[in-house]
Amino acid sequence: MTRFQPDKGLTTRMVTTMFLLGLLYVVFTAVLIALGVQAIVVLVIAAGFLLVQYFFSDRIALFAMHGREVTPQEAPELHGMIDRLTALADMPKPRVAIADTDVPNAFATGRNQKNSVVCVTTGILRRLEPQELEGVLAHEMSHVAHRDVAVMTIASFLGIVAGLMTRFALYAGLGGRDRRDDSGGLPIGLIILVVSAVVYAVSFLLTRALSRYRELAADRAAALLTQRPSALASALTKVSGDIARIPSRDLREAEPFNAFFFAPALSGKSITSLFATHPPLERRLEQLARISAQLGR
């Protein structure tokens, strides 16, 4: 346990999402077996992806973002902040990394508290004041404390399976256009394609809804741990505003990691809230304002 405030809402949503995804997974597998599909091959491939992502998510994310671990001698102020937050939260110190990019952001990844890394970009280091940066770091460390990365990785398993099934059906020409079901109806391949696409869409929406709530939970936990919600709100406002001025090419390169980021890197003007990995900035700021009022700050 850590001193990050337990979040019953987050726990409830995690359990509910995992239950619904598990139920969807059972139904999906049953349909595939009923259609005579050798689902074991797809499941093995998807399980392999899951294991790689689960055990090596920290290395993969650092490699993709061109981040490197830094020592206390290389980044004494950054390490000092994380040391203080680690003591406040009573949790193991994560590894510390810096990514050389002007996109102002930060992320944390790793399967548990003992195997985690917190990475900040050079862009965010240049833009934020110490108290603002500390709020961002507390936000990222709360993700580690709440095991968000592990839960989101596992939750994405069904989406990977359904996505693979959809691609296999497309590559195989809808699974053989001449092969029909027993009633002489639609081709089996077309049925598999439609079912897989629906399952993928449902699992996608469920995991995105969970992702948005976990960001609110991380904001709340960070604000209460540092007792400075206004500093986190200031960091959010700065980062979101500056991201809008980053060249689109740089944002497109960072976009695949939006689920990990403190604030989403969006190359477009807006995206539907239903598909977003993060809640709207206004909602995050409103929550922090309420916490600030409760704390009398």
C-alpha positions as a Markdown table, in Angstrom:
| # | Residue | x | y | z |
|---|---|---|---|---|
| 1 | Met | 0.0 | 0.0 | 0.0 |
| 2 | Thr | 1.0 | 3.6 | -0.6 |
| 3 | Arg | -0.1 | 6.9 | 0.9 |
| 4 | Phe | -1.8 | 7.8 | -2.4 |
| 5 | Gln | -5.5 | 8.0 | -1.4 |
| 6 | Pro | -7.4 | 4.8 | -2.3 |
| 7 | Asp | -9.9 | 5.5 | -5.0 |
| 8 | Lys | -13.0 | 3.3 | -4.7 |
| 9 | Gly | -14.4 | 4.7 | -7.9 |
| 10 | Leu | -11.4 | 3.7 | -9.8 |
| 11 | Thr | -11.3 | 0.3 | -8.3 |
| 12 | Thr | -15.0 | -0.2 | -9.0 |
| 13 | Arg | -14.6 | 0.8 | -12.6 |
| 14 | Met | -11.5 | -1.4 | -13.0 |
| 15 | Val | -13.4 | -4.4 | -11.7 |
| 16 | Thr | -16.5 | -3.7 | -13.8 |
| 17 | Thr | -14.5 | -3.2 | -17.0 |
| 18 | Met | -12.5 | -6.3 | -16.5 |
| 19 | Phe | -15.7 | -8.3 | -15.8 |
| 20 | Leu | -17.5 | -7.0 | -18.9 |
| 21 | Leu | -14.4 | -7.6 | -21.0 |
| 22 | Gly | -14.1 | -11.1 | -19.6 |
| 23 | Leu | -17.8 | -11.8 | -20.4 |
| 24 | Leu | -17.3 | -10.4 | -23.9 |
| 25 | Tyr | -14.2 | -12.6 | -24.3 |
| 26 | Val | -16.2 | -15.8 | -23.3 |
| 27 | Val | -19.0 | -15.0 | -25.7 |
| 28 | Phe | -16.5 | -14.1 | -28.5 |
| 29 | Thr | -14.6 | -17.4 | -28.0 |
| 30 | Ala | -17.8 | -19.4 | -28.0 |
| 31 | Val | -18.9 | -17.8 | -31.3 |
| 32 | Leu | -15.6 | -18.6 | -32.9 |
| 33 | Ile | -15.7 | -22.2 | -31.7 |
| 34 | Ala | -19.3 | -22.5 | -32.9 |
| 35 | Leu | -18.2 | -21.3 | -36.3 |
| 36 | Gly | -15.4 | -23.9 | -36.5 |
| 37 | Val | -12.6 | -21.4 | -36.2 |
| 38 | Gln | -9.2 | -22.6 | -34.8 |
| 39 | Ala | -9.2 | -19.8 | -32.2 |
| 40 | Ile | -6.3 | -21.3 | -30.4 |
| 41 | Val | -3.8 | -19.9 | -32.9 |
| 42 | Val | -5.2 | -16.4 | -32.5 |
| 43 | Leu | -5.3 | -16.7 | -28.7 |
| 44 | Val | -1.6 | -17.8 | -28.6 |
| 45 | Ile | -0.5 | -14.9 | -30.8 |
| 46 | Ala | -2.5 | -12.4 | -28.8 |
| 47 | Ala | -1.2 | -13.9 | -25.5 |
| 48 | Gly | 2.3 | -13.5 | -26.8 |
| 49 | Phe | 1.7 | -9.8 | -27.5 |
| 50 | Leu | 0.1 | -9.4 | -24.1 |
| 51 | Leu | 3.1 | -11.0 | -22.3 |
| 52 | Val | 5.6 | -8.9 | -24.2 |
| 53 | Gln | 3.7 | -5.7 | -23.5 |
| 54 | Tyr | 3.2 | -6.6 | -19.8 |
| 55 | Phe | 6.8 | -7.5 | -19.0 |
| 56 | Phe | 8.6 | -5.1 | -21.3 |
| 57 | Ser | 6.2 | -2.1 | -21.5 |
| 58 | Asp | 8.8 | 0.2 | -19.8 |
| 59 | Arg | 11.6 | -0.7 | -22.2 |
| 60 | Ile | 9.3 | -0.5 | -25.2 |
| 61 | Ala | 7.9 | 2.9 | -24.2 |
| 62 | Leu | 11.4 | 4.4 | -23.5 |
| 63 | Phe | 12.8 | 3.0 | -26.8 |
| 64 | Ala | 9.8 | 4.4 | -28.8 |
| 65 | Met | 10.0 | 7.8 | -27.2 |
| 66 | His | 13.9 | 8.0 | -27.4 |
| 67 | Gly | 14.0 | 8.2 | -23.6 |
| 68 | Arg | 17.0 | 7.3 | -21.5 |
| 69 | Glu | 17.4 | 6.6 | -17.8 |
| 70 | Val | 19.3 | 9.4 | -16.0 |
| 71 | Thr | 21.3 | 9.2 | -12.8 |
| 72 | Pro | 21.0 | 11.6 | -9.8 |
| 73 | Gln | 24.2 | 13.2 | -10.9 |
| 74 | Glu | 22.8 | 13.9 | -14.4 |
| 75 | Ala | 19.4 | 15.2 | -13.2 |
| 76 | Pro | 19.7 | 16.1 | -9.5 |
| 77 | Glu | 16.6 | 18.3 | -9.3 |
| 78 | Leu | 14.4 | 15.7 | -11.1 |
| 79 | His | 15.6 | 12.9 | -8.9 |
| 80 | Gly | 15.2 | 15.1 | -5.8 |
| 81 | Met | 11.5 | 15.7 | -6.6 |
| 82 | Ile | 10.9 | 12.0 | -7.2 |
| 83 | Asp | 12.7 | 11.2 | -4.0 |
| 84 | Arg | 10.4 | 13.5 | -2.1 |
| 85 | Leu | 7.3 | 12.1 | -3.7 |
| 86 | Thr | 8.5 | 8.6 | -3.1 |
| 87 | Ala | 8.9 | 9.4 | 0.6 |
| 88 | Leu | 5.5 | 11.1 | 0.8 |
| 89 | Ala | 3.7 | 8.2 | -1.0 |
| 90 | Asp | 5.7 | 5.5 | 0.9 |
| 91 | Met | 6.4 | 3.6 | -2.3 |
| 92 | Pro | 9.5 | 2.2 | -4.1 |
| 93 | Lys | 11.4 | 4.8 | -6.2 |
| 94 | Pro | 10.8 | 4.3 | -9.9 |
| 95 | Arg | 13.6 | 4.6 | -12.4 |
| 96 | Val | 13.9 | 8.1 | -13.8 |
| 97 | Ala | 14.2 | 8.9 | -17.5 |
| 98 | Ile | 14.3 | 11.9 | -19.9 |
| 99 | Ala | 13.1 | 11.9 | -23.5 |
| 100 | Asp | 14.7 | 14.4 | -25.8 |
| 101 | Thr | 11.7 | 16.0 | -27.5 |
| 102 | Asp | 10.1 | 19.4 | -27.4 |
| 103 | Val | 6.6 | 17.9 | -26.9 |
| 104 | Pro | 5.9 | 18.9 | -23.3 |
| 105 | Asn | 4.7 | 15.7 | -21.6 |
| 106 | Ala | 5.5 | 12.9 | -19.1 |
| 107 | Phe | 4.5 | 9.3 | -18.7 |
| 108 | Ala | 4.9 | 6.4 | -16.3 |
| 109 | Thr | 4.9 | 2.7 | -17.2 |
| 110 | Gly | 5.9 | -0.6 | -15.8 |
| 111 | Arg | 4.0 | -3.7 | -14.6 |
| 112 | Asn | 4.3 | -2.9 | -10.8 |
| 113 | Gln | 5.9 | -0.5 | -8.3 |
| 114 | Lys | 9.2 | -2.3 | -8.3 |
| 115 | Asn | 9.4 | -2.4 | -12.1 |
| 116 | Ser | 8.4 | 1.1 | -13.1 |
| 117 | Val | 9.9 | 4.1 | -14.8 |
| 118 | Val | 8.8 | 7.8 | -14.8 |
| 119 | Cys | 9.9 | 9.7 | -17.9 |
| 120 | Val | 9.6 | 13.4 | -18.6 |
| 121 | Thr | 10.4 | 15.2 | -21.8 |
| 122 | Thr | 13.0 | 18.0 | -22.2 |
| 123 | Gly | 10.0 | 20.1 | -23.4 |
| 124 | Ile | 8.2 | 19.8 | -20.1 |
| 125 | Leu | 11.3 | 20.4 | -18.1 |
| 126 | Arg | 11.9 | 23.7 | -19.9 |
| 127 | Arg | 8.3 | 24.9 | -19.5 |
| 128 | Leu | 7.2 | 24.1 | -15.9 |
| 129 | Glu | 8.0 | 25.6 | -12.6 |
| 130 | Pro | 9.3 | 23.2 | -9.9 |
| 131 | Gln | 5.9 | 23.0 | -8.1 |
| 132 | Glu | 4.1 | 22.4 | -11.4 |
| 133 | Leu | 6.5 | 19.6 | -12.4 |
| 134 | Glu | 6.1 | 18.0 | -9.0 |
| 135 | Gly | 2.4 | 17.8 | -9.5 |
| 136 | Val | 2.9 | 16.2 | -12.9 |
| 137 | Leu | 5.3 | 13.6 | -11.4 |
| 138 | Ala | 2.8 | 12.9 | -8.6 |
| 139 | His | 0.2 | 12.3 | -11.2 |
| 140 | Glu | 2.4 | 9.8 | -13.0 |
| 141 | Met | 3.5 | 8.0 | -9.8 |
| 142 | Ser | -0.2 | 7.6 | -8.8 |
| 143 | His | -0.7 | 5.6 | -12.0 |
| 144 | Val | 2.1 | 3.2 | -10.8 |
| 145 | Ala | 0.6 | 3.1 | -7.3 |
| 146 | His | -2.8 | 2.1 | -8.7 |
| 147 | Arg | -1.4 | -0.5 | -11.1 |
| 148 | Asp | -3.0 | 1.3 | -14.0 |
| 149 | Val | -0.5 | 0.1 | -16.5 |
| 150 | Ala | -0.9 | -3.5 | -15.7 |
| 151 | Val | -4.7 | -3.3 | -15.7 |
| 152 | Met | -4.9 | -1.4 | -19.0 |
| 153 | Thr | -2.5 | -3.9 | -20.5 |
| 154 | Ile | -4.6 | -6.8 | -19.5 |
| 155 | Ala | -7.8 | -5.0 | -20.5 |
| 156 | Ser | -6.4 | -4.5 | -24.0 |
| 157 | Phe | -6.1 | -8.3 | -24.5 |
| 158 | Leu | -9.6 | -8.9 | -26.0 |
| 159 | Gly | -9.1 | -5.9 | -28.3 |
| 160 | Ile | -5.9 | -7.5 | -29.6 |
| 161 | Val | -7.7 | -10.8 | -30.2 |
| 162 | Ala | -10.6 | -9.2 | -32.0 |
| 163 | Gly | -8.3 | -7.0 | -34.0 |
| 164 | Leu | -6.2 | -10.0 | -35.1 |
| 165 | Met | -9.4 | -11.9 | -36.1 |
| 166 | Thr | -10.6 | -9.0 | -38.1 |
| 167 | Arg | -7.3 | -8.7 | -40.0 |
| 168 | Phe | -7.1 | -12.5 | -40.6 |
| 169 | Ala | -10.6 | -12.5 | -42.0 |
| 170 | Leu | -9.8 | -9.6 | -44.3 |
| 171 | Tyr | -6.5 | -11.0 | -45.5 |
| 172 | Ala | -8.2 | -14.4 | -46.2 |
| 173 | Gly | -10.8 | -12.7 | -48.4 |
| 174 | Leu | -13.5 | -12.9 | -45.7 |
| 175 | Gly | -12.5 | -16.4 | -44.8 |
| 176 | Gly | -13.6 | -18.0 | -48.1 |
| 177 | Arg | -16.5 | -16.5 | -49.8 |
| 178 | Asp | -18.0 | -19.9 | -50.9 |
| 179 | Arg | -18.1 | -21.3 | -47.4 |
| 180 | Arg | -21.6 | -20.8 | -45.9 |
| 181 | Asp | -23.1 | -21.6 | -42.5 |
| 182 | Asp | -25.3 | -24.6 | -42.1 |
| 183 | Ser | -28.5 | -22.7 | -42.9 |
| 184 | Gly | -27.1 | -21.6 | -46.3 |
| 185 | Gly | -26.9 | -18.0 | -45.1 |
| 186 | Leu | -24.0 | -15.6 | -45.0 |
| 187 | Pro | -20.4 | -16.8 | -45.6 |
| 188 | Ile | -18.6 | -17.9 | -42.3 |
| 189 | Gly | -15.8 | -15.4 | -43.0 |
| 190 | Leu | -18.2 | -12.5 | -43.2 |
| 191 | Ile | -19.8 | -13.5 | -39.9 |
| 192 | Ile | -16.4 | -13.7 | -38.2 |
| 193 | Leu | -15.4 | -10.3 | -39.6 |
| 194 | Val | -18.6 | -8.6 | -38.4 |
| 195 | Val | -18.5 | -10.3 | -34.9 |
| 196 | Ser | -14.7 | -9.5 | -34.5 |
| 197 | Ala | -15.3 | -5.9 | -35.5 |
| 198 | Val | -18.2 | -5.5 | -33.0 |
| 199 | Val | -16.2 | -7.1 | -30.2 |
| 200 | Tyr | -13.2 | -4.9 | -31.0 |
| 201 | Ala | -15.4 | -1.7 | -31.0 |
| 202 | Val | -17.0 | -2.6 | -27.6 |
| 203 | Ser | -13.7 | -3.5 | -26.0 |
| 204 | Phe | -12.1 | -0.3 | -27.4 |
| 205 | Leu | -14.9 | 1.9 | -25.9 |
| 206 | Leu | -14.7 | 0.1 | -22.5 |
| 207 | Thr | -11.0 | 0.6 | -22.2 |
| 208 | Arg | -11.1 | 4.2 | -23.3 |
| 209 | Ala | -13.8 | 4.9 | -20.7 |
| 210 | Leu | -11.6 | 3.4 | -18.0 |
| 211 | Ser | -8.6 | 5.3 | -19.3 |
| 212 | Arg | -10.4 | 8.6 | -19.0 |
| 213 | Tyr | -11.5 | 7.9 | -15.4 |
| 214 | Arg | -8.0 | 6.8 | -14.4 |
| 215 | Glu | -6.7 | 10.2 | -15.5 |
| 216 | Leu | -9.2 | 11.9 | -13.2 |
| 217 | Ala | -8.2 | 9.6 | -10.4 |
| 218 | Ala | -4.5 | 10.3 | -10.9 |
| 219 | Asp | -5.2 | 14.1 | -10.9 |
| 220 | Arg | -7.1 | 13.7 | -7.7 |
| 221 | Ala | -4.5 | 11.5 | -6.0 |
| 222 | Ala | -1.6 | 13.8 | -7.0 |
| 223 | Ala | -3.5 | 16.9 | -5.8 |
| 224 | Leu | -4.2 | 15.4 | -2.4 |
| 225 | Leu | -0.7 | 14.0 | -2.0 |
| 226 | Thr | 1.1 | 17.3 | -2.8 |
| 227 | Gln | -1.7 | 19.4 | -1.3 |
| 228 | Arg | -1.2 | 21.8 | -4.2 |
| 229 | Pro | -4.0 | 21.2 | -6.7 |
| 230 | Ser | -3.5 | 24.7 | -8.2 |
| 231 | Ala | 0.1 | 23.8 | -9.2 |
| 232 | Leu | -1.2 | 20.7 | -11.1 |
| 233 | Ala | -4.0 | 22.8 | -12.7 |
| 234 | Ser | -1.4 | 25.3 | -13.8 |
| 235 | Ala | 0.8 | 22.5 | -15.3 |
| 236 | Leu | -2.2 | 21.1 | -17.2 |
| 237 | Thr | -3.1 | 24.5 | -18.6 |
| 238 | Lys | 0.5 | 25.2 | -19.7 |
| 239 | Val | 1.1 | 21.7 | -21.2 |
| 240 | Ser | -2.2 | 21.6 | -23.1 |
| 241 | Gly | -1.7 | 25.1 | -24.4 |
| 242 | Asp | 1.8 | 24.5 | -25.5 |
| 243 | Ile | 1.0 | 21.1 | -27.2 |
| 244 | Ala | -1.3 | 23.0 | -29.5 |
| 245 | Arg | 1.7 | 24.9 | -30.8 |
| 246 | Ile | 3.9 | 21.9 | -31.4 |
| 247 | Pro | 4.3 | 21.0 | -35.2 |
| 248 | Ser | 1.8 | 18.4 | -36.3 |
| 249 | Arg | 4.5 | 16.0 | -37.5 |
| 250 | Asp | 6.0 | 15.8 | -33.9 |
| 251 | Leu | 2.5 | 15.3 | -32.4 |
| 252 | Arg | 1.7 | 12.5 | -34.9 |
| 253 | Glu | 4.9 | 10.7 | -33.8 |
| 254 | Ala | 3.8 | 10.9 | -30.1 |
| 255 | Glu | 0.1 | 10.2 | -30.6 |
| 256 | Pro | 0.4 | 6.4 | -30.3 |
| 257 | Phe | 1.4 | 6.9 | -26.6 |
| 258 | Asn | -1.5 | 9.1 | -25.6 |
| 259 | Ala | -2.8 | 6.5 | -23.2 |
| 260 | Phe | 0.4 | 6.8 | -21.2 |
| 261 | Phe | 0.8 | 10.6 | -21.4 |
| 262 | Phe | 0.0 | 13.3 | -18.8 |
| 263 | Ala | -1.9 | 15.2 | -21.5 |
| 264 | Pro | -2.8 | 13.9 | -24.9 |
| 265 | Ala | -0.7 | 14.8 | -27.9 |
| 266 | Leu | -3.3 | 15.6 | -30.6 |
| 267 | Ser | -2.4 | 16.5 | -34.1 |
| 268 | Gly | -6.1 | 17.2 | -35.0 |
| 269 | Lys | -8.2 | 20.1 | -33.6 |
| 270 | Ser | -10.5 | 17.8 | -31.6 |
| 271 | Ile | -11.6 | 14.2 | -31.2 |
| 272 | Thr | -14.9 | 12.7 | -30.1 |
| 273 | Ser | -14.9 | 12.4 | -26.3 |
| 274 | Leu | -16.1 | 8.8 | -26.6 |
| 275 | Phe | -12.8 | 7.8 | -28.3 |
| 276 | Ala | -10.5 | 10.0 | -26.1 |
| 277 | Thr | -7.9 | 8.5 | -23.8 |
| 278 | His | -8.1 | 11.6 | -21.5 |
| 279 | Pro | -11.1 | 13.6 | -20.1 |
| 280 | Pro | -11.6 | 17.2 | -21.4 |
| 281 | Leu | -9.2 | 19.7 | -19.9 |
| 282 | Glu | -12.2 | 21.7 | -18.5 |
| 283 | Arg | -13.3 | 18.6 | -16.5 |
| 284 | Arg | -9.9 | 18.1 | -15.1 |
| 285 | Leu | -9.5 | 21.7 | -14.1 |
| 286 | Glu | -13.0 | 21.7 | -12.5 |
| 287 | Gln | -12.1 | 18.7 | -10.4 |
| 288 | Leu | -8.9 | 20.4 | -9.2 |
| 289 | Ala | -10.8 | 23.6 | -8.4 |
| 290 | Arg | -13.2 | 21.6 | -6.2 |
| 291 | Ile | -10.2 | 19.9 | -4.4 |
| 292 | Ser | -8.6 | 23.3 | -4.0 |
| 293 | Ala | -11.7 | 24.7 | -2.4 |
| 294 | Gln | -12.0 | 21.6 | -0.1 |
| 295 | Leu | -8.4 | 22.1 | 1.0 |
| 296 | Gly | -8.9 | 25.9 | 1.5 |
| 297 | Arg | -6.2 | 26.8 | -1.1 |
